[in-house]
Amino acid sequence: MERFLGTWLVSAVALAFSAWLLGTHMDIGVAGDTAGGRIVTLLIVALVFTLINAIVGPIVKLLSLPFIIVTLGLALLVINALLLLLTERITESFGVAFVIDGFWWAMLASVVISISQTVVTALVGGRD
């Protein structure tokens, strides 16, 4: 449980940084929200993102393993972008404001999120 909470918070920081860096191309929350409202929205999006990466991600990556090997890992960028777009769709169905401006922005966001997660995990202490 502790590992899940750590992953969830690291994902929240990475998503927030990615949304800040990409500006209007990736937005979490509504412009009129208070800071507390945006934080709650961010935590909900990060929760959905963490659950998708924990449940759906490994299954998709296992089924795509031959394609990942043939493309020398570049297919992982596409898979991560699709998982981010899936997060957008699921949060949208719950009425949570999370928007990405298309597949290519999702690709860029997935790269930024991966790098951010690595940096934040290194700064706060690695997993055991």
Secondary structure as GFF3:
##gff-version 3
##sequence-region A 1 128
A	DSSP	alpha_helix	2	22	.	.	.	ID=ss1
A	DSSP	three_ten_helix	23	25	.	.	.	ID=ss2
A	DSSP	beta_strand	26	28	.	.	.	ID=ss3
A	DSSP	alpha_helix	35	63	.	.	.	ID=ss4
A	DSSP	alpha_helix	65	70	.	.	.	ID=ss5
A	DSSP	alpha_helix	75	93	.	.	.	ID=ss6
A	DSSP	beta_strand	98	100	.	.	.	ID=ss7
A	DSSP	alpha_helix	103	124	.	.	.	ID=ss8
###
